[in-house]
Amino acid sequence: MVFGGTLVNASDTTDADAKALHMALDDEYRAEATYAAVIEAFGEVRPFIRIIDAERRHAARVKAEMDRLGIGYDPANPYLGSIPAPPTLLAACEQGVSAEIENIALYDRLLPTIRDQGVRAVLSNLQRASRERHLPAFERCVARGGQAGRGPGRRR
């Protein structure tokens, strides 16, 4: 398979790279399902309505890397409909803060094990989105006492 002008062989993929991609996809699927439950319970509120779209894009990026490397995965999110929403929007925002902190820590653990530069780039970008966009959005939500955001928000 040719990617970016470079011949890529699935056998060149390390177990660590494949495991990291599976863990990243699982994390994106769980986040999407959690935020879908929040939207179902509380309506199309920020930051959830924006971040769920980002989680879907992130899952697509991880799947593209897995496709490139010939790594199999579940194409459908197995968690949708199975994760309950927290009891309040404030609890959902607090859970979002915790989840993003855990996500950043996950990538801190995974990135040193990655050999493939494409995998490293995707995972680094996902970590950056968690650190620079998602975590601050959930922190703002907590600071508002769980009140839904107003206006168009920060779209990135």
Secondary structure, 3 states (H helix, E strand, C coil): CEECCEECCHHHCCHHHHHHHHHHHHHHHHHHHHHHHHHHHHCCCCCHHHHHHHHHHHHHHHHHHHHHHCCCCCCCCCCCCCCCCCCCHHHHHHHHHHHHHHHHHHHHHHHHHCCCHHHHHHHHHHHHHHHHHHHHHHHHHHHCCCCCCCCCCCCC
